[in-house]
Amino acid sequence: ELIEEAVNKQMVSDVPVGTMCSGGLDSSAVTAISSKIVDQIDSYCIRVPYQGYDESHFAKEVSQFTHTTHHELNFDLDEAGGLLNSLIWLHDEPLRHPNSIPIYQISKLARERVTVLLSGEGADELFGGYGVYFNVKTAMNLNKLPTIFLKLLLGYAHQKNRPGQPILGGLQKDAGNILIHLRSAANPILMKNLMRLPDIRLSDRKNIVTECIERAEGDLINAMLFYDQRTHLCTLLDRQDKMCMGASIESRVPLLDVKLFNFINSLPSNIKTERGNKKRLFRNAMKGKLPDNILYRPKYPFGVPLERYFIDSKQNHHIINKIFNESVLVKKNIVDPKILGSLIRKFLNGNNIHADLIWNFVNLELWYRIFISKEIIQSEFIL
C-alpha cells in the first residue's frame, strides 16, 4: 500500500509523465504501478550490447505486461566518449558513476515526448539489493582470522582479478572501518601512494558510520543500509538529478517517499532481505503485479562494463592514453605517474580490478582541465 501510495503521489503532474524502465525489479515496479494510474504511459530503456548488461528484453517484457508505449535506445560507445566532457561540465564534478551517460541519453530521448520521468532509484539502499550487505557478515567472520593470512588471501584475490572487498573489510579493527572499507573502490594504501597523500582522512565518514551503527542497535546489515543511504545513495541522486535536468527532464524517485522510507528503515534487516533473496520484502509486495521471471531474475549492473568502454572503442582507448600522456594531475604532482601508468597498462590488458579507479582518474583529470586549469572550454562541448 505504501509503495502504491508513493507512486500515486509522484504521478501528479501538469505535463506528460514517463518511466525509466530497465527491466529490473525497481523500475519495473514503478512502471507497473504507474501504468494502472495513467493509460498508455511511455517507458524508456537503453540497450547495452554486452552479456550480463543487456536488460532490454526484460524491459520489453515489462512493457508488454503493463501495456506501456516503449522506447529503446542503443548505447553507442563512441557517442558516450564524446559526451564525457559535456556531462562533467553539467555535473560540476567528476562523474563518479559511469551510468551517468546512459541516464542522460535516456533523458534526452524521453524529452521528445515527456517532461517528467519516474525512476526506481533508492530501492537497493532501502530494501537491501546489493551484495555488499551480505559481505558485512563475511567481513566480520574474516576479522577473526590472523592478519597475515588475510593479506595472503587478498593477494590471491587480486591474482584472480577480484578486488576482494570482504577481505579488505576483514582486515579492519572495528565495525565502523569494516563498513567504510566494504564500500571503498580501492585499497587505502594504494590510494595514498597514487594520490601522493601524507594520509587519508576519513573523519567525516567515521562520524557518519558511527551514527548509523548506533541507530541500527546492533543490526550491522541495517547499519550498512543506513550508511549507504547517507553516502552512496546521495551520489546516485545527485547524478540522477543533474543528468536529467541537463536534458530538461524532471526526475522523480517515488520509492524514496518519506512515509515509505521511514517505515522500511524501522524494520530489522532480516525482514527486508536475506542471502540468496535480495529485497525479499519488496519482491513479496510486488507479487502478482509483475511476471515471476521479472520478480526473481538476477540483478544486472546498469551501465557498461568499463573495460569495454575504454577498449572496444578506438576513440575511447585513444582518450585514456592521451589523458595519461598529457595528464595535468601528473604535471601538478597530484598523481604518481609510475603507479598510474602501471594501473592503466594492466587495465588495458584486461585486468579490471581497478576499473573504478581508472574511471575516477579520467573524470578527475577532465574535471580539472574544465574547471581548474580551464584548458577545455564550453564551446567544445556537445549537448
C-alpha positions as CSV (number, residue, x, y, z in Angstrom):
1,E,0.0,0.0,0.0
2,L,2.8,2.4,0.9
3,I,4.6,1.7,-2.4
4,E,1.4,2.3,-4.4
5,E,0.7,5.5,-2.5
6,A,4.2,6.7,-3.1
7,V,4.0,6.2,-6.9
8,N,0.5,7.7,-7.0
9,K,1.7,10.9,-5.4
10,Q,4.6,11.2,-7.8
11,M,2.2,10.8,-10.8
12,V,0.6,14.2,-10.1
13,S,1.7,16.5,-12.9
14,D,0.6,19.1,-15.4
15,V,2.9,17.7,-18.0
16,P,3.4,14.2,-19.5
17,V,5.0,11.6,-17.2
18,G,7.0,8.6,-18.3
19,T,9.2,6.0,-16.6
20,M,12.8,4.8,-16.8
21,C,12.3,1.0,-17.1
22,S,15.4,-1.1,-17.4
23,G,13.6,-4.3,-16.7
24,G,15.0,-4.6,-13.2
25,L,12.7,-5.1,-10.2
26,D,12.7,-1.5,-9.0
27,S,12.0,0.4,-12.3
28,S,9.5,-2.4,-13.3
29,A,7.6,-2.0,-10.1
30,V,7.3,1.8,-10.6
31,T,6.3,1.2,-14.3
32,A,3.7,-1.4,-13.3
33,I,2.0,0.8,-10.7
34,S,2.1,4.0,-12.8
35,S,0.6,2.2,-15.8
36,K,-2.5,1.5,-13.7
37,I,-2.9,5.2,-13.0
38,V,-2.4,6.6,-16.5
39,D,-3.4,5.0,-19.8
40,Q,-0.6,4.3,-22.2
41,I,2.3,5.7,-20.2
42,D,5.7,5.9,-22.0
43,S,8.6,3.7,-20.8
44,Y,12.2,4.1,-21.7
45,C,15.3,1.9,-21.6
46,I,18.8,1.8,-23.1
47,R,20.2,-1.4,-24.7
48,V,23.8,-2.1,-23.7
49,P,25.1,-4.8,-26.1
50,Y,27.1,-6.9,-23.6
51,Q,26.2,-10.2,-22.0
52,G,25.3,-9.6,-18.3
53,Y,24.5,-6.0,-19.0
54,D,21.7,-6.1,-21.7
55,E,18.4,-5.9,-19.9
56,S,16.4,-4.7,-22.9
57,H,14.5,-8.0,-23.4
58,F,13.3,-7.8,-19.7
59,A,12.2,-4.2,-20.3
60,K,10.2,-5.2,-23.4
61,E,8.5,-7.9,-21.4
62,V,7.5,-5.5,-18.6
63,S,6.2,-3.1,-21.3
64,Q,4.1,-5.8,-22.9
65,F,2.8,-6.9,-19.4
66,T,1.9,-3.3,-18.4
67,H,0.9,-2.1,-21.9
68,T,3.2,0.9,-22.0
69,T,4.4,2.7,-25.1
70,H,8.0,1.5,-25.0
71,H,11.1,3.3,-26.4
72,E,14.6,1.7,-26.6
73,L,17.9,3.4,-27.3
74,N,21.1,1.6,-28.4
75,F,24.2,2.5,-26.3
76,D,26.9,3.8,-28.6
77,L,30.5,3.7,-27.1
78,D,31.8,6.5,-29.4
79,E,28.9,8.8,-28.7
80,A,29.3,8.1,-24.9
81,G,33.0,9.1,-25.2
82,G,32.1,12.3,-27.0
83,L,29.7,13.2,-24.2
84,L,32.2,12.9,-21.3
85,N,33.4,16.5,-21.2
86,S,29.9,17.9,-21.6
87,L,28.4,15.7,-18.8
88,I,31.3,16.5,-16.4
89,W,30.5,20.2,-17.1
90,L,26.8,19.6,-16.4
91,H,27.6,17.7,-13.2
92,D,30.1,20.3,-11.9
93,E,32.1,17.4,-10.5
94,P,33.8,14.3,-11.9
95,L,31.3,11.6,-12.9
96,R,31.5,9.1,-10.1
97,H,29.1,6.7,-11.8
98,P,29.7,5.6,-15.5
99,N,25.9,5.1,-15.9
100,S,25.5,8.9,-15.8
101,I,26.0,8.7,-19.5
102,P,23.1,6.4,-20.4
103,I,20.8,8.3,-17.9
104,Y,21.5,11.5,-19.9
105,Q,20.9,9.7,-23.2
106,I,17.6,8.2,-22.0
107,S,16.5,11.6,-20.7
108,K,17.3,13.3,-24.0
109,L,15.3,10.7,-25.9
110,A,12.4,10.9,-23.4
111,R,12.2,14.7,-23.7
112,E,10.8,14.4,-27.1
113,R,7.5,13.1,-25.5
114,V,7.5,13.7,-21.8
115,T,8.8,16.2,-19.2
116,V,8.8,14.0,-16.1
117,L,10.5,10.6,-15.6
118,L,9.9,8.3,-12.7
119,S,12.9,6.2,-11.6
120,G,13.2,3.2,-9.3
121,E,16.3,4.8,-7.7
122,G,16.8,4.1,-4.0
123,A,15.2,0.7,-3.7
124,D,18.6,-1.1,-3.4
125,E,19.7,1.1,-0.5
126,L,16.3,0.8,1.2
127,F,15.3,-2.8,0.8
128,G,18.8,-4.4,0.5
129,G,19.6,-5.1,-3.1
130,Y,23.4,-5.1,-3.2
131,G,25.8,-7.9,-2.4
132,V,27.7,-5.6,-0.1
133,Y,25.0,-6.0,2.6
134,F,25.8,-9.8,2.8
135,N,29.5,-9.0,2.8
136,V,29.1,-7.4,6.2
137,K,28.8,-10.9,7.9
138,T,31.6,-12.3,5.7
139,A,33.9,-9.5,6.7
140,M,33.0,-9.8,10.4
141,N,33.9,-13.6,10.3
142,L,37.1,-12.9,8.4
143,N,38.0,-10.4,11.0
144,K,38.6,-13.2,13.4
145,L,41.4,-14.7,11.3
146,P,45.1,-13.8,11.5
147,T,46.1,-10.6,9.7
148,I,48.9,-12.3,7.8
149,F,46.5,-14.9,6.4
150,L,44.1,-12.2,5.3
151,K,46.8,-10.3,3.5
152,L,47.8,-13.5,1.6
153,L,44.1,-14.1,0.8
154,L,43.8,-10.5,-0.5
155,G,46.9,-11.0,-2.7
156,Y,45.4,-14.2,-4.1
157,A,42.1,-12.4,-4.8
158,H,44.0,-9.8,-6.8
159,Q,45.8,-12.5,-8.8
160,K,42.3,-13.8,-9.7
161,N,41.3,-10.4,-10.9
162,R,38.9,-9.8,-7.9
163,P,39.0,-6.7,-5.8
164,G,38.3,-8.6,-2.5
165,Q,36.4,-6.0,-0.6
166,P,35.1,-8.5,2.1
167,I,38.8,-9.4,2.8
168,L,39.8,-5.7,2.9
169,G,36.9,-5.2,5.3
170,G,38.0,-8.2,7.4
171,L,41.4,-6.6,7.8
172,Q,39.9,-3.6,9.7
173,K,39.9,-3.4,13.5
174,D,36.3,-2.3,14.2
175,A,32.8,-2.4,12.8
176,G,32.9,1.2,11.5
177,N,36.0,0.7,9.5
178,I,34.7,-2.6,8.2
179,L,31.6,-0.8,6.7
180,I,33.7,2.0,5.3
181,H,36.1,-0.3,3.6
182,L,33.4,-2.6,2.2
183,R,32.3,0.4,0.2
184,S,35.8,1.5,-0.9
185,A,36.8,1.4,-4.5
186,A,40.5,0.6,-3.8
187,N,43.0,-0.3,-1.1
188,P,43.7,2.8,1.0
189,I,47.5,2.1,0.8
190,L,47.3,2.1,-3.0
191,M,45.2,5.4,-2.9
192,K,47.6,7.1,-0.5
193,N,50.6,6.3,-2.8
194,L,48.8,7.0,-6.0
195,M,47.5,10.4,-4.9
196,R,50.7,11.2,-3.1
197,L,48.9,11.9,0.1
198,P,50.5,12.1,3.6
199,D,47.4,10.5,5.0
200,I,43.9,9.5,4.0
201,R,41.4,11.4,6.3
202,L,38.1,9.5,6.9
203,S,36.9,11.5,9.8
204,D,33.6,12.6,8.1
205,R,32.9,9.1,7.0
206,K,33.7,7.7,10.5
207,N,31.3,10.2,12.1
208,I,28.5,9.1,9.7
209,V,29.1,5.4,10.2
210,T,29.2,5.7,13.9
211,E,25.8,7.3,13.9
212,C,24.5,4.6,11.6
213,I,25.8,1.8,13.8
214,E,24.2,3.4,16.9
215,R,20.9,3.9,15.1
216,A,20.9,0.2,13.9
217,E,21.2,-1.0,17.5
218,G,23.5,-3.9,16.7
219,D,22.0,-4.8,13.3
220,L,25.1,-4.3,11.2
221,I,23.3,-5.0,7.9
222,N,20.9,-2.2,8.7
223,A,23.9,-0.1,9.7
224,M,25.3,-0.7,6.2
225,L,22.0,0.2,4.6
226,F,21.8,3.4,6.7
227,Y,25.4,4.2,5.8
228,D,24.7,3.7,2.1
229,Q,21.7,6.0,2.3
230,R,23.8,8.8,3.8
231,T,26.7,8.4,1.3
232,H,26.4,6.2,-1.8
233,L,22.7,7.0,-2.4
234,C,23.4,10.7,-2.2
235,T,25.8,10.4,-5.1
236,L,23.3,8.4,-7.1
237,L,20.5,11.0,-6.6
238,D,22.9,13.9,-7.4
239,R,23.8,12.1,-10.7
240,Q,20.2,11.3,-11.5
241,D,19.1,14.9,-10.9
242,K,21.9,16.6,-12.9
243,M,21.8,14.3,-15.9
244,C,18.1,14.5,-16.2
245,M,18.0,18.3,-15.8
246,G,20.8,18.5,-18.3
247,A,18.2,17.2,-20.8
248,S,15.4,19.3,-19.4
249,I,13.7,16.3,-17.7
250,E,12.5,16.3,-14.1
251,S,13.4,13.0,-12.4
252,R,11.2,11.8,-9.6
253,V,12.0,8.9,-7.2
254,P,8.8,7.6,-5.6
255,L,10.4,4.7,-3.8
256,L,12.2,7.3,-1.6
257,D,8.8,8.7,-0.4
258,V,9.3,9.8,3.2
259,K,6.5,7.7,4.7
260,L,7.7,4.6,2.9
261,F,11.3,5.3,3.6
262,N,10.8,5.7,7.4
263,F,8.7,2.6,7.6
264,I,11.1,0.3,5.8
265,N,14.1,1.7,7.8
266,S,12.2,0.9,11.1
267,L,12.3,-2.9,10.2
268,P,15.0,-5.3,11.1
269,S,17.2,-6.3,8.2
270,N,16.2,-9.9,8.0
271,I,12.6,-8.9,7.1
272,K,13.9,-6.8,4.2
273,T,16.5,-9.1,2.7
274,E,18.3,-12.3,3.1
275,R,21.2,-14.0,1.4
276,G,20.0,-15.6,-1.8
277,N,16.9,-13.4,-1.8
278,K,17.8,-9.8,-2.0
279,K,14.9,-7.3,-1.5
280,R,12.7,-10.1,-0.2
281,L,10.1,-7.8,1.3
282,F,9.9,-5.7,-1.9
283,R,9.6,-8.8,-4.1
284,N,6.8,-10.2,-1.9
285,A,5.0,-6.8,-2.1
286,M,5.1,-6.9,-5.9
287,K,3.8,-10.5,-6.4
288,G,1.0,-10.6,-8.9
289,K,1.9,-7.1,-10.2
290,L,4.8,-8.3,-12.3
291,P,5.7,-11.6,-14.1
292,D,7.6,-14.0,-11.9
293,N,10.7,-14.0,-14.1
294,I,10.9,-10.3,-13.6
295,L,10.4,-10.6,-9.8
296,Y,13.1,-13.3,-9.4
297,R,15.5,-12.5,-12.2
298,P,19.2,-12.0,-11.4
299,K,20.4,-8.4,-10.8
300,Y,22.2,-6.8,-13.8
301,P,24.6,-3.9,-13.5
302,F,23.1,-0.7,-15.1
303,G,25.6,0.8,-17.5
304,V,28.5,-0.5,-19.5
305,P,31.5,-2.6,-18.3
306,L,34.3,-0.2,-18.0
307,E,36.9,-2.3,-19.7
308,R,34.6,-2.5,-22.8
309,Y,34.0,1.3,-22.6
310,F,37.7,2.1,-23.0
311,I,38.9,-0.9,-25.0
312,D,36.2,-1.7,-27.6
313,S,36.0,1.9,-28.8
314,K,39.2,3.0,-30.6
315,Q,38.3,6.6,-29.8
316,N,37.9,5.9,-26.1
317,H,41.1,3.8,-26.0
318,H,42.9,6.8,-27.5
319,I,41.3,9.1,-25.0
320,I,42.6,7.2,-21.9
321,N,46.2,7.0,-23.4
322,K,46.1,10.7,-24.4
323,I,44.9,11.8,-21.0
324,F,47.6,9.8,-19.2
325,N,50.4,11.1,-21.5
326,E,49.3,14.7,-21.1
327,S,48.0,14.4,-17.5
328,V,47.7,17.8,-15.7
329,L,47.3,15.8,-12.4
330,V,50.7,14.2,-13.1
331,K,52.3,17.6,-14.0
332,K,50.9,19.2,-10.9
333,N,52.4,16.3,-8.8
334,I,49.0,15.3,-7.6
335,V,49.2,11.7,-9.0
336,D,52.1,9.4,-9.1
337,P,52.8,8.6,-12.8
338,K,54.5,5.2,-12.3
339,I,51.7,3.8,-10.2
340,L,49.0,5.3,-12.5
341,G,50.8,4.0,-15.6
342,S,51.1,0.5,-14.2
343,L,47.3,0.5,-13.3
344,I,46.3,1.8,-16.8
345,R,48.5,-0.8,-18.6
346,K,47.1,-3.7,-16.6
347,F,43.6,-2.3,-17.2
348,L,44.0,-2.1,-20.9
349,N,45.4,-5.6,-20.9
350,G,42.2,-7.0,-19.4
351,N,42.9,-6.7,-15.6
352,N,39.8,-4.8,-14.4
353,I,40.4,-4.9,-10.6
354,H,40.9,-1.2,-10.5
355,A,38.5,-0.3,-13.3
356,D,36.6,2.1,-10.9
357,L,39.9,3.8,-10.1
358,I,40.8,4.3,-13.8
359,W,37.3,5.7,-14.4
360,N,37.7,8.1,-11.5
361,F,41.1,9.2,-12.7
362,V,39.9,10.0,-16.2
363,N,37.0,12.0,-14.8
364,L,39.1,13.9,-12.2
365,E,41.6,14.7,-14.9
366,L,38.9,16.1,-17.3
367,W,37.2,17.9,-14.4
368,Y,40.5,19.6,-13.5
369,R,41.0,20.7,-17.1
370,I,37.5,22.1,-17.4
371,F,37.1,23.9,-14.0
372,I,40.6,24.5,-12.6
373,S,43.2,24.9,-15.4
374,K,40.4,25.8,-17.9
375,E,42.1,24.0,-20.8
376,I,38.7,22.7,-22.1
377,I,36.3,25.5,-23.0
378,Q,32.5,25.4,-23.1
379,S,32.4,25.8,-26.9
380,E,34.0,22.3,-27.3
381,F,31.0,20.6,-25.5
382,I,28.5,18.6,-27.4
383,L,25.0,18.8,-25.8
